Amino acid sequence: MTRRGDLTRRGDLTGRGDLTRQGHLTEQPVGRRAGRGWRRAAGAVALLTLAATGCGIRGTSVPVDAGGAPARVSCKAPAGEAAPGEGTRATLYLVCGSALAQVERTLPPAKAPAGADVRLRTARALLRALQQPPSPDEEKAGFSSALPADLKVEGPHPGDPADALRLSLPPDDLPSFALAQLVCTYGASPALGRTHAAVLSGPDHTTPHRYDCSADVLSNPDIAEHAGWGDTLSGNG
């Protein structure tokens, strides 16, 4: 007869090889369960760390060198003095950053035969001024011009509005900034009526369009052009 205090193999009662007292089933030791729980927690932490790394979260606080800050330009027109008797003072619109800004220049006296159309002489003089490179002070302030050097302007065709001007290229074929410069410069000219707009067309027989120099055009010529800039006109103005 086996006494209560005798030892037998746990396998006799539980199927395991551990020793226990006969007649008593033993539970799994607490220390072993705690060890397994700790290992599960550590594995979960490792998985979370890998997931965070895969999502782009930085694991260190090492600073990243993103390079120097972009240079800023003033877009402030340099002051200039007009020489008396040597041309006409005019407002030009140049490109600065992603917008247009105005500068003042003195245009040389126009060379044209007597009786030539004042509007056409003025339009040509302003176009030539826009085609000139910026002065050193203007360039330093961030100004540039987008007008093609070979662009020309003529007067209206028969049947065009009286204030129309014909370009050697269709207006919509010009870069958006170039067209905006031309429209706003023509629109600011007293000799052209200071209408804050320009009536333009190309060399063919297409109907002239009115292009307004609005605040949207000045701040972002690209957006203005893509929004269907230019109203169709017809007939004598």
C-alpha contacts under 8 A as a table, 3 or more apart, distances in Angstrom:
res1	aa1	res2	aa2	distance
2	T	6	D	6.57
3	R	6	D	5.39
4	R	21	R	7.22
4	R	22	Q	6.19
4	R	23	G	7.29
5	G	21	R	6.43
5	G	22	Q	7.26
6	D	21	R	6.42
6	D	22	Q	6.59
7	L	19	L	6.93
7	L	20	T	6.19
7	L	21	R	5.11
7	L	22	Q	6.19
8	T	12	D	7.36
8	T	19	L	6.19
8	T	20	T	6.31
8	T	21	R	6.39
8	T	22	Q	5.96
9	R	12	D	5.74
9	R	13	L	7.90
9	R	16	R	7.93
9	R	17	G	6.21
9	R	18	D	6.18
9	R	19	L	4.75
9	R	20	T	6.41
10	R	13	L	5.64
10	R	14	T	5.70
10	R	15	G	6.59
10	R	16	R	5.51
10	R	17	G	5.58
10	R	18	D	5.03
10	R	19	L	4.95
10	R	20	T	5.44
10	R	21	R	7.91
10	R	22	Q	7.97
11	G	14	T	5.05
11	G	15	G	3.77
11	G	16	R	4.20
11	G	17	G	5.03
11	G	18	D	6.94
12	D	15	G	6.11
12	D	16	R	7.86
13	L	23	G	7.89
13	L	25	L	7.31
14	T	25	L	7.11
20	T	24	H	7.26
20	T	25	L	7.77
20	T	26	T	7.17
21	R	24	H	5.94
28	Q	32	R	7.34
28	Q	33	R	7.35
29	P	32	R	5.55
29	P	33	R	6.72
30	V	33	R	5.23
30	V	34	A	6.20
31	G	34	A	5.14
31	G	35	G	6.21
32	R	35	G	5.08
32	R	36	R	6.37
33	R	36	R	5.19
33	R	37	G	6.23
34	A	37	G	5.05
34	A	38	W	6.16
35	G	38	W	5.18
35	G	39	R	6.34
36	R	39	R	5.11
36	R	40	R	6.30
37	G	40	R	5.08
37	G	41	A	6.26
38	W	41	A	5.13
38	W	42	A	6.16
39	R	42	A	5.09
39	R	43	G	6.20
40	R	43	G	5.15
40	R	44	A	6.30
41	A	44	A	5.10
41	A	45	V	6.29
42	A	45	V	5.16
42	A	46	A	6.29
43	G	46	A	5.07
43	G	47	L	6.28
44	A	47	L	5.10
44	A	48	L	6.23
45	V	48	L	5.12
45	V	49	T	6.20
46	A	49	T	5.11
46	A	50	L	6.32
47	L	50	L	5.16
47	L	51	A	6.18
48	L	51	A	5.03
48	L	52	A	6.13
49	T	52	A	5.15
49	T	53	T	6.23
50	L	53	T	5.09
50	L	54	G	6.21
51	A	54	G	5.05
51	A	55	C	6.33
52	A	55	C	5.13
52	A	56	G	6.69
52	A	57	I	5.56
53	T	56	G	5.40
53	T	57	I	5.34
53	T	58	R	6.67
53	T	59	G	7.03
54	G	57	I	7.41
58	R	61	S	7.34
73	V	140	K	7.72
73	V	141	A	5.57
73	V	142	G	5.26
74	S	141	A	5.27
74	S	142	G	6.69
75	C	96	C	5.95
75	C	97	G	7.98
75	C	101	A	7.01
75	C	141	A	5.28
75	C	142	G	5.65
75	C	143	F	6.65
76	K	141	A	6.18
77	A	102	Q	7.17
77	A	103	V	5.35
77	A	104	E	7.66
77	A	138	E	6.46
77	A	141	A	7.02
78	P	103	V	7.73
78	P	137	D	6.28
78	P	138	E	6.44
78	P	141	A	7.77
80	G	104	E	7.42
80	G	105	R	7.50
82	A	86	E	7.89
82	A	89	R	6.95
82	A	105	R	7.86
82	A	106	T	6.15
83	A	86	E	5.70
83	A	87	G	7.76
84	P	87	G	7.72
86	E	106	T	7.92
86	E	108	P	6.43
86	E	109	P	6.83
87	G	106	T	5.91
87	G	107	L	5.17
87	G	108	P	4.42
87	G	109	P	4.74
88	T	106	T	5.35
88	T	107	L	5.12
88	T	108	P	6.72
88	T	109	P	7.03
89	R	104	E	6.90
89	R	105	R	5.78
89	R	106	T	4.40
89	R	107	L	6.15
90	A	104	E	5.76
90	A	105	R	5.49
90	A	106	T	6.06
90	A	107	L	6.70
90	A	189	S	7.09
91	T	102	Q	6.42
91	T	103	V	5.84
91	T	104	E	4.76
91	T	105	R	6.48
91	T	185	T	6.57
91	T	188	A	6.68
91	T	189	S	7.13
92	L	102	Q	5.47
92	L	103	V	5.39
92	L	104	E	6.21
92	L	105	R	7.18
92	L	126	L	7.63
92	L	129	A	7.95
92	L	130	L	7.11
92	L	181	Q	7.72
92	L	184	C	7.89
92	L	185	T	5.11
93	Y	100	L	6.04
93	Y	101	A	5.45
93	Y	102	Q	4.34
93	Y	103	V	6.32
93	Y	130	L	7.98
93	Y	181	Q	5.28
93	Y	182	L	7.69
93	Y	184	C	6.46
93	Y	185	T	5.56
94	L	100	L	5.51
94	L	101	A	5.61
94	L	102	Q	6.14
94	L	103	V	7.24
94	L	130	L	7.62
94	L	143	F	6.08
94	L	144	S	5.88
94	L	145	S	5.47
94	L	181	Q	6.20
95	V	98	S	7.19
95	V	99	A	5.98
95	V	100	L	4.66
95	V	101	A	6.41
95	V	143	F	5.56
95	V	144	S	5.14
95	V	145	S	5.65
95	V	146	A	7.32
95	V	177	F	7.11
95	V	181	Q	7.56
96	C	99	A	5.61
96	C	100	L	5.70
96	C	101	A	6.39
96	C	142	G	5.58
96	C	143	F	4.82
96	C	144	S	6.48
97	G	100	L	7.85
97	G	142	G	7.19
97	G	143	F	7.91
98	S	219	S	7.24
98	S	220	N	6.28
99	A	218	L	5.75
99	A	219	S	4.66
99	A	220	N	5.30
99	A	221	P	6.92
100	L	181	Q	7.24
100	L	218	L	5.07
100	L	219	S	6.44
100	L	220	N	7.81
101	A	218	L	7.37
107	L	125	A	7.15
107	L	126	L	7.81
107	L	129	A	7.24
110	A	121	R	6.78
110	A	122	T	7.82
110	A	125	A	6.79
112	A	116	A	6.38
112	A	121	R	7.16
113	P	116	A	5.72
116	A	120	L	7.88
116	A	121	R	7.31
117	D	120	L	5.36
117	D	121	R	6.26
118	V	121	R	5.11
118	V	122	T	6.09
118	V	191	A	7.42
119	R	122	T	5.17
119	R	123	A	6.10
119	R	191	A	6.32
119	R	192	L	5.86
120	L	123	A	5.02
120	L	124	R	6.15
120	L	153	V	7.92
120	L	154	E	6.78
120	L	155	G	6.04
120	L	165	L	7.94
121	R	124	R	5.28
121	R	125	A	6.18
122	T	125	A	5.09
122	T	126	L	6.13
122	T	191	A	6.83
122	T	192	L	7.51
123	A	126	L	5.26
123	A	127	L	6.15
123	A	153	V	7.25
123	A	186	Y	6.97
123	A	192	L	7.79
124	R	127	L	5.07
124	R	128	R	6.17
124	R	152	K	7.54
124	R	153	V	6.32
125	A	128	R	5.18
125	A	129	A	6.25
126	L	129	A	5.03
126	L	130	L	6.29
126	L	185	T	7.38
126	L	186	Y	7.50
127	L	130	L	5.13
127	L	131	Q	6.27
127	L	152	K	7.78
127	L	153	V	7.92
127	L	182	L	7.20
128	R	131	Q	5.04
128	R	132	Q	6.46
129	A	132	Q	5.32
130	L	133	P	7.76
130	L	145	S	6.55
130	L	147	L	6.47
130	L	181	Q	7.93
130	L	182	L	7.85
131	Q	145	S	6.98
131	Q	146	A	7.88
131	Q	147	L	5.55
131	Q	148	P	6.75
131	Q	149	A	5.62
132	Q	145	S	7.96
133	P	144	S	7.19
133	P	145	S	7.00
134	P	137	D	7.85
134	P	138	E	5.54
134	P	139	E	5.63
134	P	143	F	6.71
134	P	144	S	6.02
134	P	145	S	7.35
135	S	138	E	5.07
135	S	139	E	6.07
136	P	139	E	5.11
136	P	140	K	6.10
137	D	140	K	5.08
137	D	141	A	6.32
138	E	141	A	5.11
138	E	142	G	6.48
138	E	143	F	5.38
138	E	144	S	7.83
139	E	142	G	5.09
139	E	143	F	5.00
139	E	144	S	6.56
140	K	143	F	7.37
145	S	178	A	7.28
146	A	175	P	7.29
146	A	177	F	6.18
146	A	178	A	4.78
146	A	181	Q	7.94
147	L	151	L	7.51
147	L	178	A	4.81
147	L	179	L	7.81
147	L	181	Q	7.80
148	P	151	L	5.60
148	P	178	A	7.70
151	L	167	L	7.14
151	L	168	S	5.96
151	L	169	L	7.05
152	K	167	L	5.76
152	K	168	S	5.25
153	V	165	L	6.69
153	V	166	R	5.61
153	V	167	L	4.47
153	V	168	S	6.19
154	E	165	L	5.91
154	E	166	R	4.99
154	E	167	L	6.25
154	E	168	S	7.86
155	G	164	A	6.85
155	G	165	L	4.97
155	G	166	R	5.84
156	P	160	D	5.65
156	P	161	P	7.16
156	P	162	A	6.72
156	P	163	D	7.34
156	P	164	A	5.19
156	P	165	L	5.27
156	P	166	R	6.04
157	H	160	D	5.43
157	H	166	R	7.77
159	G	234	S	7.85
159	G	235	G	5.89
159	G	236	N	6.14
160	D	164	A	6.35
160	D	207	T	7.60
160	D	208	P	7.09
160	D	234	S	6.62
160	D	235	G	5.91
160	D	236	N	5.75
160	D	237	G	7.70
161	P	164	A	5.38
161	P	208	P	7.90
161	P	233	L	7.68
161	P	234	S	6.67
161	P	235	G	5.71
161	P	236	N	4.09
161	P	237	G	4.22
162	A	236	N	5.97
162	A	237	G	5.18
163	D	192	L	7.91
163	D	199	V	6.46
163	D	237	G	6.92
164	A	198	A	7.53
164	A	199	V	4.73
164	A	200	L	5.63
164	A	201	S	7.53
164	A	208	P	6.79
165	L	199	V	6.24
165	L	200	L	5.02
165	L	201	S	6.53
166	R	200	L	5.80
166	R	201	S	4.96
166	R	202	G	5.27
166	R	203	P	5.95
167	L	170	P	6.57
167	L	171	P	7.15
167	L	200	L	7.08
167	L	201	S	6.11
167	L	202	G	4.82
167	L	203	P	5.90
168	S	202	G	5.90
168	S	203	P	5.25
169	L	173	D	6.62
169	L	174	L	7.28
169	L	202	G	5.16
169	L	203	P	6.32
170	P	173	D	5.37
170	P	174	L	7.15
170	P	201	S	6.02
170	P	202	G	3.89
170	P	203	P	6.82
171	P	174	L	5.52
171	P	179	L	6.61
171	P	200	L	6.95
171	P	201	S	6.13
171	P	202	G	6.18
172	D	175	P	7.75
172	D	176	S	7.89
172	D	179	L	7.85
174	L	178	A	6.26
174	L	179	L	5.96
175	P	178	A	5.20
175	P	179	L	6.33
176	S	179	L	5.30
176	S	180	A	6.18
176	S	221	P	5.85
176	S	222	D	5.71
176	S	225	E	6.38
177	F	180	A	5.07
177	F	181	Q	6.08
177	F	221	P	5.75
177	F	222	D	7.17
178	A	181	Q	5.13
178	A	182	L	6.30
179	L	182	L	5.19
179	L	183	V	6.12
180	A	183	V	5.14
180	A	184	C	6.03
180	A	213	C	7.30
180	A	217	V	6.67
180	A	218	L	7.50
180	A	221	P	6.17
181	Q	184	C	5.44
181	Q	185	T	5.95
182	L	185	T	5.21
182	L	186	Y	6.00
183	V	186	Y	5.28
183	V	187	G	5.93
183	V	196	H	7.89
183	V	197	A	5.92
183	V	198	A	5.25
183	V	211	Y	6.54
183	V	212	D	7.10
183	V	213	C	6.29
184	C	187	G	4.89
184	C	188	A	6.14
184	C	196	H	6.38
184	C	197	A	6.48
184	C	198	A	7.65
184	C	212	D	7.69
184	C	213	C	5.08
185	T	188	A	5.28
185	T	189	S	6.59
186	Y	189	S	5.39
186	Y	192	L	6.60
186	Y	194	R	7.53
186	Y	196	H	7.56
186	Y	197	A	6.97
186	Y	198	A	6.14
187	G	192	L	7.08
187	G	193	G	7.41
187	G	194	R	5.09
187	G	195	T	5.11
187	G	196	H	3.80
187	G	197	A	4.42
187	G	198	A	5.77
187	G	212	D	7.96
187	G	213	C	6.94
188	A	192	L	7.93
188	A	194	R	4.82
188	A	195	T	6.91
188	A	196	H	5.69
188	A	197	A	7.96
189	S	192	L	5.30
189	S	193	G	6.52
189	S	194	R	4.97
190	P	193	G	5.05
190	P	194	R	4.75
191	A	194	R	7.22
192	L	195	T	7.56
194	R	197	A	7.75
195	T	198	A	7.49
196	H	212	D	6.22
196	H	213	C	5.40
196	H	214	S	7.72
197	A	210	R	6.79
197	A	211	Y	5.48
197	A	212	D	4.18
197	A	213	C	5.32
198	A	210	R	5.71
198	A	211	Y	5.38
198	A	212	D	6.61
199	V	208	P	6.19
199	V	209	H	5.47
199	V	210	R	4.33
199	V	211	Y	6.26
200	L	208	P	5.25
200	L	209	H	5.53
200	L	210	R	6.46
200	L	211	Y	7.46
201	S	206	T	6.74
201	S	207	T	6.70
201	S	208	P	4.52
201	S	209	H	6.35
202	G	205	H	7.62
202	G	206	T	6.96
202	G	208	P	7.87
207	T	232	T	6.80
207	T	233	L	6.61
207	T	234	S	6.43
208	P	232	T	6.32
208	P	233	L	5.79
208	P	234	S	7.03
209	H	230	G	5.43
209	H	231	D	5.10
209	H	232	T	4.45
209	H	233	L	5.48
210	R	230	G	5.27
210	R	231	D	5.00
210	R	232	T	6.42
210	R	233	L	6.75
211	Y	229	W	6.59
211	Y	230	G	4.62
211	Y	231	D	6.63
212	D	230	G	7.30
213	C	217	V	5.92
213	C	218	L	6.94
214	S	217	V	5.18
214	S	218	L	6.41
215	A	218	L	5.13
215	A	219	S	6.17
216	D	219	S	5.21
216	D	220	N	5.91
216	D	221	P	7.13
216	D	223	I	7.74
216	D	224	A	6.35
217	V	220	N	5.37
217	V	221	P	4.58
217	V	222	D	7.89
217	V	223	I	7.61
217	V	224	A	5.43
218	L	221	P	6.27
220	N	223	I	5.70
220	N	224	A	6.68
221	P	224	A	5.11
221	P	225	E	6.23
222	D	225	E	5.32
222	D	226	H	6.30
223	I	226	H	5.24
223	I	227	A	6.18
224	A	227	A	5.21
224	A	228	G	7.05
224	A	229	W	5.79
225	E	228	G	5.73
225	E	229	W	4.99
226	H	229	W	7.07
